[in-house]
Amino acid sequence: MNSPADSGAHRPTPVAVVTGSDSGIGRATAVRLAADGMDIGITWHTDEDGARRTAEEVRAHGRRAAVRHMDLTELPDAADAVDRLAQELGRIDVLVNNAGTGTATPFLDMEYATVRGVLDVDLIGPFLCGQLAARRMIRQGGGGRIVNVTSVHEHQPRVGAAPYCAAKGGLGLLTQVMALELAEHGITVNAVAPGEIATPMTGQEDEDVTSTSRPGVPLGRPGDAREVASVIAFLASEDASYVTGASWVVDGGMLRMGPQAGSHLESDAWRRP
């Protein structure tokens, strides 16, 4: 894959497509990759204004931005946005499968349409987007990077999140299969598994994470979207050229506390024997 440092007269500027980049982790990732020298393809589901603001931030770094609507409940056609963005920007070197959704409904009360929708957005959508991106990367040559944004619930369950956990767990294993099959083409595939991150999805958009107490998280606070974006940016870079098939947890130590402790403990008593 061409790195930003290699781009110039003889190498095209690398292009990254970041799904769900109208806010939160997606926006932070798009802006970080632009700062690292990439042109950015941006997708949005319901927040077109947010996507336009992301594009403005990308362009402020001197990079090109292209914006497309993507509703991953309308598969398989919705995944074509990846191809359209790659065509508009001339290539694709990095795909970040970030778009996602979740639930807070007990298993026994879950309706089929909800289950189907979460699986489409969180698992089948990334599968199809990854196929389209990988096929383009192979045709253009030079390898590539795919980063699938999962969750700590790729690794541990949470009450009320049955289809979300199933999808994220599936995406984690899909990441490993993709890594094995695409390695011969020079394409690395990794997962990034965030814990509680201050984003619209958690009702904490633009929150100062240092002022929010999370006693059950060893680092004592939620994460900032830019902290996740930094890990994604590493995996999208030449520095990670020998990293594939891995899941990078970004959770302030939450998983070490057990599957539900992070956001449920209300005191620091656990820190003392």
C-alpha positions as CSV (number, residue, x, y, z in Angstrom):
1,M,0.0,0.0,0.0
2,N,1.2,3.5,-0.8
3,S,1.8,5.4,2.4
4,P,1.4,9.2,2.7
5,A,5.1,9.5,3.0
6,D,5.5,7.8,-0.4
7,S,2.9,9.9,-2.2
8,G,4.2,12.3,-4.7
9,A,4.9,12.7,-8.4
10,H,5.3,8.9,-8.9
11,R,2.7,7.6,-6.5
12,P,-1.0,8.5,-6.2
13,T,-2.3,9.9,-3.0
14,P,-3.8,7.1,-0.9
15,V,-7.5,7.0,-0.5
16,A,-9.5,5.8,2.6
17,V,-13.2,5.2,2.7
18,V,-14.7,5.5,6.2
19,T,-18.2,4.3,6.6
20,G,-20.5,6.1,9.1
21,S,-18.1,9.0,9.2
22,D,-20.8,11.7,9.8
23,S,-20.0,11.7,13.6
24,G,-18.2,10.0,16.4
25,I,-15.4,7.5,15.8
26,G,-16.0,7.7,12.0
27,R,-15.6,11.4,11.8
28,A,-12.5,11.4,14.1
29,T,-11.0,8.6,11.9
30,A,-11.7,10.5,8.6
31,V,-10.1,13.6,10.0
32,R,-7.1,11.8,11.4
33,L,-6.5,9.9,8.1
34,A,-6.7,13.2,6.2
35,A,-4.2,14.7,8.5
36,D,-2.0,11.7,7.7
37,G,-2.2,12.6,4.0
38,M,-5.1,10.6,2.6
39,D,-8.1,11.6,0.5
40,I,-11.3,10.5,2.2
41,G,-14.6,8.9,1.1
42,I,-17.3,9.6,3.7
43,T,-20.7,7.9,4.1
44,W,-23.7,8.8,6.2
45,H,-27.0,7.3,7.0
46,T,-29.2,9.9,8.7
47,D,-27.0,12.9,9.3
48,E,-26.1,14.5,6.0
49,D,-25.1,17.8,7.6
50,G,-22.7,15.8,9.9
51,A,-21.1,14.2,6.8
52,R,-20.7,17.7,5.2
53,R,-19.0,18.9,8.3
54,T,-16.6,16.0,8.2
55,A,-15.8,16.8,4.6
56,E,-15.0,20.3,5.6
57,E,-12.6,19.2,8.2
58,V,-11.0,16.8,5.7
59,R,-10.6,19.6,3.2
60,A,-9.1,21.9,5.9
61,H,-6.2,19.4,5.9
62,G,-5.7,20.0,2.2
63,R,-7.2,16.6,1.2
64,R,-10.0,15.7,-1.1
65,A,-13.4,14.5,0.3
66,A,-16.3,12.7,-1.4
67,V,-19.6,12.1,0.3
68,R,-22.2,9.4,-0.3
69,H,-25.4,8.2,1.5
70,M,-25.3,4.6,2.8
71,D,-28.1,2.7,4.5
72,L,-26.8,-0.7,5.3
73,T,-30.3,-2.0,6.0
74,E,-30.8,-1.8,2.2
75,L,-28.4,-4.6,1.2
76,P,-26.8,-5.6,-1.0
77,D,-27.1,-2.4,-3.0
78,A,-26.1,0.0,-0.2
79,A,-22.6,-1.4,-0.2
80,D,-22.1,0.0,-3.7
81,A,-21.3,3.3,-2.1
82,V,-17.8,2.0,-1.5
83,D,-17.3,1.4,-5.2
84,R,-18.8,4.8,-6.1
85,L,-16.5,6.6,-3.7
86,A,-13.5,4.7,-4.9
87,Q,-14.4,5.6,-8.5
88,E,-14.9,9.2,-7.7
89,L,-11.6,9.5,-5.8
90,G,-9.7,7.3,-8.2
91,R,-8.7,4.3,-6.0
92,I,-9.1,2.8,-2.6
93,D,-6.2,1.9,-0.3
94,V,-8.0,1.8,3.1
95,L,-11.5,0.7,4.1
96,V,-12.7,1.4,7.6
97,N,-15.9,-0.4,8.3
98,N,-17.2,1.8,11.1
99,A,-21.0,2.2,10.5
100,G,-22.9,0.4,13.2
101,T,-26.0,0.2,15.3
102,G,-27.1,-1.5,18.5
103,T,-29.9,-2.5,20.8
104,A,-31.0,-2.3,24.5
105,T,-33.7,-4.9,24.4
106,P,-34.0,-8.2,26.3
107,F,-33.4,-11.3,24.3
108,L,-37.0,-12.6,24.9
109,D,-38.5,-9.3,23.7
110,M,-36.4,-8.9,20.5
111,E,-38.4,-8.7,17.3
112,Y,-37.1,-10.3,14.1
113,A,-36.9,-7.0,12.2
114,T,-34.6,-5.6,14.9
115,V,-32.4,-8.6,14.8
116,R,-32.2,-8.6,11.0
117,G,-31.4,-4.9,10.9
118,V,-28.6,-5.1,13.4
119,L,-27.0,-8.0,11.7
120,D,-27.2,-6.3,8.3
121,V,-25.6,-3.1,9.5
122,D,-23.0,-4.6,11.9
123,L,-22.0,-7.8,10.0
124,I,-23.4,-8.4,6.5
125,G,-22.7,-4.7,5.5
126,P,-19.1,-4.9,6.5
127,F,-18.8,-8.2,4.7
128,L,-20.0,-6.8,1.4
129,C,-18.1,-3.5,1.8
130,G,-15.0,-5.5,2.5
131,Q,-15.5,-7.6,-0.6
132,L,-15.9,-4.6,-2.9
133,A,-12.9,-2.8,-1.4
134,A,-10.7,-5.9,-1.6
135,R,-11.6,-6.6,-5.2
136,R,-10.6,-3.0,-6.1
137,M,-7.4,-3.2,-4.1
138,I,-6.4,-6.4,-5.9
139,R,-7.1,-4.9,-9.3
140,Q,-5.1,-1.8,-8.7
141,G,-2.2,-3.6,-7.0
142,G,-0.1,-2.5,-4.1
143,G,-2.0,-4.2,-1.3
144,G,-4.3,-2.3,1.1
145,R,-5.7,-2.1,4.6
146,I,-9.1,-3.0,6.0
147,V,-10.1,-2.1,9.5
148,N,-13.3,-3.4,11.0
149,V,-14.6,-1.5,14.0
150,T,-16.1,-4.1,16.3
151,S,-16.6,-3.5,20.1
152,V,-15.4,-4.9,23.4
153,H,-18.6,-7.0,22.8
154,E,-16.7,-8.8,20.1
155,H,-15.1,-10.5,23.1
156,Q,-17.6,-10.3,25.9
157,P,-21.4,-10.3,26.1
158,R,-23.7,-7.6,27.4
159,V,-27.3,-8.0,28.6
160,G,-29.8,-6.4,26.2
161,A,-27.5,-6.6,23.2
162,A,-28.0,-10.0,21.8
163,P,-27.9,-9.2,18.0
164,Y,-25.2,-6.6,18.6
165,C,-22.9,-9.0,20.4
166,A,-23.6,-11.7,17.8
167,A,-22.8,-9.4,15.0
168,K,-19.7,-8.0,16.5
169,G,-18.4,-11.4,17.5
170,G,-19.1,-12.6,14.0
171,L,-17.3,-9.5,12.6
172,G,-14.3,-10.4,14.7
173,L,-14.0,-13.9,13.2
174,L,-14.8,-12.6,9.8
175,T,-11.8,-10.2,10.2
176,Q,-9.6,-13.3,10.9
177,V,-10.8,-15.2,7.8
178,M,-10.4,-12.1,5.6
179,A,-6.9,-11.6,7.0
180,L,-5.9,-15.2,6.0
181,E,-7.5,-15.1,2.6
182,L,-6.3,-11.6,1.6
183,A,-2.8,-11.8,2.8
184,E,-1.5,-13.1,-0.5
185,H,-2.6,-9.9,-2.1
186,G,-0.8,-7.7,0.4
187,I,-4.0,-6.7,2.1
188,T,-4.0,-6.6,5.9
189,V,-7.3,-6.9,7.9
190,N,-7.6,-6.0,11.5
191,A,-10.4,-5.2,14.0
192,V,-10.5,-2.3,16.5
193,A,-12.7,-3.0,19.5
194,P,-13.7,0.1,21.4
195,G,-15.2,0.2,24.9
196,E,-17.3,3.1,26.0
197,I,-16.4,6.0,23.8
198,A,-18.0,9.5,24.1
199,T,-20.0,9.6,20.8
200,P,-23.6,10.3,19.8
201,M,-24.2,6.5,20.0
202,T,-23.6,6.6,23.7
203,G,-25.2,10.0,24.2
204,Q,-21.9,11.8,24.9
205,E,-21.1,13.7,21.7
206,D,-18.3,16.3,22.2
207,E,-18.1,15.5,25.9
208,D,-14.9,16.2,27.9
209,V,-14.1,12.6,28.8
210,T,-11.7,13.7,31.6
211,S,-14.6,15.2,33.5
212,T,-16.7,12.0,33.4
213,S,-16.2,9.4,36.1
214,R,-16.3,5.7,35.3
215,P,-15.3,3.9,38.5
216,G,-15.5,0.5,36.8
217,V,-13.0,1.4,34.1
218,P,-9.4,1.1,35.3
219,L,-8.5,4.4,33.6
220,G,-11.5,6.0,35.3
221,R,-13.2,7.6,32.3
222,P,-14.8,6.9,28.9
223,G,-12.6,7.1,25.8
224,D,-12.4,9.9,23.3
225,A,-13.2,9.1,19.6
226,R,-9.8,10.5,18.6
227,E,-8.1,7.8,20.8
228,V,-9.8,5.1,18.8
229,A,-9.0,7.0,15.5
230,S,-5.3,6.9,16.5
231,V,-5.3,3.1,16.7
232,I,-7.2,2.9,13.4
233,A,-4.7,5.3,11.8
234,F,-1.8,3.1,13.0
235,L,-3.4,0.0,11.4
236,A,-4.0,1.9,8.2
237,S,-0.3,2.9,8.0
238,E,2.9,1.4,6.8
239,D,4.0,1.0,10.4
240,A,1.5,-1.8,10.7
241,S,2.6,-3.7,7.6
242,Y,3.2,-6.9,9.5
243,V,0.0,-6.8,11.6
244,T,-3.0,-8.7,10.4
245,G,-5.8,-10.8,11.8
246,A,-5.6,-9.1,15.2
247,S,-8.3,-7.4,17.4
248,W,-7.1,-4.2,19.0
249,V,-9.1,-3.4,22.2
250,V,-9.4,0.3,23.0
251,D,-11.3,0.3,26.3
252,G,-9.3,1.9,29.1
253,G,-8.9,-1.6,30.6
254,M,-12.7,-2.3,30.8
255,L,-12.4,-5.9,29.6
256,R,-10.0,-6.8,32.3
257,M,-12.9,-6.0,34.7
258,G,-15.3,-8.5,33.2
259,P,-18.1,-8.1,30.6
260,Q,-20.4,-5.7,32.5
261,A,-18.3,-4.1,35.2
262,G,-17.1,-1.1,33.2
263,S,-20.2,1.0,33.1
264,H,-22.1,-0.7,36.0
265,L,-19.8,-0.3,39.0
266,E,-20.6,2.9,40.9
267,S,-17.6,3.1,43.2
268,D,-13.8,2.6,43.4
269,A,-14.1,0.0,46.1
270,W,-12.9,-2.7,43.7
271,R,-9.4,-1.0,43.6
272,R,-8.8,-2.0,47.3
273,P,-8.3,-5.5,48.6
